[in-house]
Amino acid sequence: MEEPIENNTQEREDDLLTEQQDIFSYYRRLRSNLFSDTEVVYETKLTPELFDLKLQQLSQDKKQSEFENFVLVLAARLVTPNIKPQTGPDGGGDGKVDGETYPVDKAISDRWWVSEGSTGDQKWAIAISVQKNWKSKIEGDVQKAVETGRGYTKVIFFSNQKIKSSTRQEVEDELSKQYGVAVSIFDGKWCSFAVFEQDCYDVATDKLNFSEEYRRKTIKEGSHDKRRKEELEQLENDLLSRQVESLDTDYIDDLLQTCILSRGLERPRMETEGRFNRAQREAEAHGSPVQRFNITYNHAWTSFFWFHDVNAMYADYLKLKEFTKTHTTVHTIELMTNILTNLENAAGVGLFDSEKFCEEVKDLKTIKEREDLSQASRLFLELFFTEHRLLQLLHYTQDPTSELKKLSELIEACANYPDISFNAQITIVEIMGRVIDDNDEYEKLIDKISEISSQRKSEVEGALIHFNRAQTLIDKQQYKPVVKHLGHCVQAFQKEGYESELVKTYGYMGIALYNLELPYSGKAYLVKAASILVKEFFTKGSISHLLLTVLWKLCEIELMTGRLVMYLNWRELLFVIAHNGQEIESKEFVERDVLFDGGWACHFAAADLTRETICILPDIFARCDMPISENYLKYALGYEDSVDEQYIHLVNDDWNSLLRQQPIHKQFLNSLNIAEEGQTSISTLAKGCRFTVSYENSVRNQMVAETFLATVETLLATFDTLELVVMSQEIQVEIVLTDGQSELERGENGTKYVFKVNHDSLDGETYWRCFAFFMACFMSINAVSNTDVGELVAQRHEKEKLMDRVTAMMELNNSVYNVLGDKFKYSVRQWQNANDRSYVCKSDAMGEAYTDQNSHTEQCGVQTFCISSTMEWWEEAGWTGVCFMYDRWFAAPPIVGLAFKNLEAGRKIIHEWKEKIAKGEPSIELHLIRGIDKSHPSWYRACVTPEIPFDKITEGRYVAVMCRKRTMTPNDTSNLDNFERIYSRFGKCQLVAVEIDDQMHVNMNTGFSEAIELKKVIITDAWKVSAQEPTRNALEWDDDPIIPESEKTTAPVIELLKNLREVHNKTGEGN
């Protein structure tokens, strides 16, 4: 049996209709301020589905008159105002038609605000039908209308049926040709669009006899409409009493303004069209040619975006084109091409003939080729055609890079021509940005127009370009470029008058950083936003919804970082503000609070509940109205009899297991951290390195710790994965108090620092000096880059204002104090009451480790493996190479000596390896590569490299290896040969630090107490080393290895050297 054929014609029709409607509605969304802001709220909202059902019932119930009443009002409002309904029985009676337009006396119509579309020598017949067989009905109606002999120039047919657009077009063309009269069909889809998109909702509810509940409404006049009404009334009164003689451009400007106000109020089309007719007519007598051009342009724009009439817009376009041919300026070309762009969009969704559009483009190109064209006009047309090609490429998802480069050059050139609107070019570029995601050339273009705006106007104007781009990107969830763009706004928007933009900048920056899994910098920016918003709350009493959003996000960050005490602080403030704004009882507010409460219960399900402070939490949660956490802890601590009845079913279902299975565990950035009195710590992961700050708990120490982590995160936020690689897996900073000057010092090794803090003198400038010291040490000791670190940071600041981002963190404590006060609760004990019960853990099944947690994909793009925690030790020790020692009888494993000029420093390296081996952790390997230089056959490469546990490497991440290597230059291979023979016999060797002097003499009188056993030494020929072998790190880009004749073209090392040389050529550096 054959499969049924799916008929999705109607679905495709609906999709096309949606696209057609969207080209109009997008402008309303983009420029909502140009449209009416009066709100009409109906008690019961009529839906499109119910409206469509009503239309279909009209056919079943044969309610022709009801549909006629509805259509005639629609037609008068949207098509033509001067309609004369026929009288008589349903169906048109003897009149043959249901209505017709009537001629209007010219002198009378000039005083009216009516359309002239059907006055004078035009006469339209209107036929209306609810018959399902609409096609035979229209054929009969057109024939009868023509046979009346009344001279109809057009027949308009309205049907309640949904008609396929291609069929509608065929019937219109066929009947027009057959009867020699224009025919237009308006179907049920048009009726629906008129009701829900063209402000005819009231017509449907009134004329189609919907029940009273659908008609009851309240009207709230908008502030824009109120101003428009007052201005329009004033202008109309002034115009009535105005005496006009000959040229009066002010008079014509006022007439055009009445048109703009009328459309802004979204008055009926007949009224707005009438005002345009009046303005154009008066401009013929009292205006300039440019004013007549501007009126035509505004009418075209209004016809398209307010009345959705493509044909009317095209008629205006032809007038604009003729005028531009004889008055060719940037102004006339720009307005003409604006309308041409609308025609292109209409053609794209089937509302305009594509062939006609192509012909218009050809005509425009002929203007561009004219020799008498000014440079500015030619440049503008170059811009237009380049932008047009770009939009075509984007539409067909092709690479726009080459055209973007050209556009960048043209926009830079147009900045020198004042008559080319630079703001218009900015708008076009920003619109393109909505569909351009990840393109470096586009980001360079944004930088370019921002730079030009800054030079031409102000730093703020340049920052606004970046701000708008950031808004677009945050919707696309491209958070790293959001941070880059907003860096240009942090300082610029601190100027007076830009507080709203500054708050949004802080908010967007916070959200972006948080989504990059950088919680402390995200929190810092959100707190800065809250600081401004809370001030407004306390001074004016007004509650911004944005403030509630920011506080919720701060609560979320504390939940994800496991910081319970700070969560309680933010939540307490949130509830105070929400209570004042009546938000606290909203469904959304309650649901989110319950969700977060459940999140904390998940934290506890993965925590060691035998910790002392856990026992005081249930009563704290009870007071804070966090019943899920309260009751889970009572259950988990062994107090099931205290669990509220509504949670008993969870106890029976193994509540602990249920919580441990929740997906939120993969979102947690840190495990549970309950701040207590005494020593505590907080940490973050950035660029694969865990930064931990420990301190004696207090408000001020906590603020220093948070500021440090926020500053580190902000610094590292936008570096690309391989642009800056942090080789240290952990950095530890200890805060200690001092009575002297605040300063940051290096600790006992390159991964430890001591921050000496004097709170009385620690201000933003002092903190910046301390952090700058840390930044210099960290970048040079703990991180590697293929670019000089100082130059790298300077480049970043130039491109994205890196230092502005960083310095914004310096006053974080003041922002927190502005929101929470400077005595907020920093310890869980401060939330405890004297009479709280202590729920000492009774269970013996606590403390089970939870492993299925956040993999930190945003901050772990590179897995690093180092031979030492502090690579600086190697520079200090002065490693020169290896030497071999063995007894003459070859009776014991051989010894490899790492030769250091500074023996004590070298012993620190060996000692760290020894400690790792004792803990069972991966240590190091020694690779000895023969034949690295065919000009010196005895030379070999010694490479000390970390042991890499390949089962621990995460798929999809880069691997960075920090090793040390030296080229050994013996006169023969005897020592290496002997070592290889003895090592092969025993399968292991001893590794020890030995001292070497400036004359390269090894001191053999060394102690062997720090010697370690080395079980993995790889000895191989250079030609055998491939790009996949761990020994690849021993080779250099300029090596010229010995390759056997038989392997000249197939040796694995050939591909490896090719890769190394490509990298070298890209970076311009050898090592």
QUICOR-V837879 format. One line per field, one symbol per residue. ss: DSSP state (~ for helix, > for strand, _ for the rest). psi: psi as a letter, one per 30 degrees, with the letter a starting at -180 (. if undefined). A space follows every 50 residues. Layout:
BEGIN
ss = ???
psi = ???
END
This chain:
BEGIN
ss = ________~~~~~~~~~~~~~~~~~~~~~~_~~~____>>>>_____~~~ ~~~~~~~~~~~__~~~~~~~~~~~~~~~____>>>_______~~~___>> >____~~~~~~____________>>>>>>____~~~~~~~~~~~~~~___ ___>>>>>>_____~~~~~~~~~~~~~~~__>>>>>_~~~~~~~~~~___ ~~~~~~~____~~~__>>>>__~~~~~~~~~~~~~~~~~~________~~ ~~~~~~~~~~~~~~____~~~~~~~~~~~~~~~~~~__~~~~~~~~~~~~ ~~~~~____~~~~~~~~~~~~~~~~~___~~~~~~~~~~~~~~~~~~~__ ___~~~~~~~~~~~~~~~______~~~~~~~~~~~~~~~~~~~~~_____ ~~~~~~~~~~~~~~_______~~~~~~~~~~~~______~~~~~~~~~~~ ~~~~~~__~~~~~~~~~~~~~~~~~___~~~~~~~~_____~~~____~~ ~~~~~~~~~~~~~~~___~~~~~~~~~~~~~~~~~~~~~~____~~~~~~ ~~~~~~~~~~~_>~~~~~~~~~~~~~~~~~______~~~~~~~~~~~~~~ ~~~~~______~~~~~~~~~~~~___~~~~~~~~~~___~~~__~~~~~~ ~~__~~~~~~__~~~~______>_____>>>>>>>>__>>>>>>>>__~~ ~~~~~~~~~~~~~~~~________>>___>>>>>>>>_____>>>>____ _>>>>>>______~~~~~~~~~~~~~~~~~~~>>____~~~~~~~~~~~~ _~~~~~~____~~~~~~~~~_______~~~~___________________ ___________>>>>>_____~~~~~~_>>>>>>>_________>>>>>> __~~~~~~~~~~~~~~~~_____>>>>>>>__>______>>>>>>>___~ ~~_____>>>>>_>>>>>_____~~~~~~~~~~~~~__>>>>>>>>____ _>>________>>>__>>>>>~~~_____~~~~~_____>____~~~___ __~~~~~~~~~~~~~~~____
psi = kkkkkkjgeeeeeeeeeeeeeefefeeeeehffflkgkkjjkekkkleee eeeeeefeeefhieeeeeeeeeeeeeefdkfikjkllalkffbffflfll kkkkkeeeffflilkgfglbgkkkkkkkkgkeifeeeeeeeeeeeeffgg hkfkkkkkkfkkkkeeeeeeeeeeeeeefgkkkkkjaeeeeeeeeffghg eeeeeefghllefffklkkjkleeeeeeeeeeeeeeeeeegkjkkbkiee eeeeeeeeeeeeeefhlleeeeeeeeeeeeeefeeglleeeeeeeeeeee eeeefefhjeeeeeeeeeeeeeeeefijleeeeeeefeeeeeeeeeefgg fkjeeeeeeeeeeeeeeefkfgkleeeeeeeeeeeeeeeeeeeeeghlkg eeeeeeeeeeeeefffjffkjeeeeeeeeeeefffkdjjeeeeeeeeefe eeeeeedleeeeeeeeeeeeeeeefghieefeeeeffffeeegflkfhee eeeeeeeeeeeeeefghieeeeeeeeeeeeeeeeeeefefgkjkfeeeee eeeeeeeeeffgjeeeeeeeeeeeeeeeeeggffgleeeeeeeeeeeeee eeeffgljgfkefeffeeeeeeeghifeeeeeeeeffgheffklefgefe efgieeeeeffkffeffkfllkjjkllaklllllkkhgkjkkkklkklee eeeeeeeeeeeeeeefegklefejkjfkfkkkkkkkklfakklklkafaf gklkjkkjffgjaeeeeeeeeeeeeeeeefeflllgkkeeeeeeeeeeeg hefeeefffegeeeeeefeflghlkfkffffklegkkjikkfkgglgkkk fiakfheeghfkkkklflfjffeeeefhkfallkkllffhflklkkkjjk ejeeeefeeeeeeeeeeefglkcllkkjjlhfjffiffklkkjjlkkjjf ffkkkfllkkkjlklkjkhlflgeeeeeeeeeeeefgllkklklkkafgh kkjfilkgfgklkjfjkkjlkeffklffkfffffllfgkilkkkefgeff kffeeeeeeeeeeeeefgle.
END
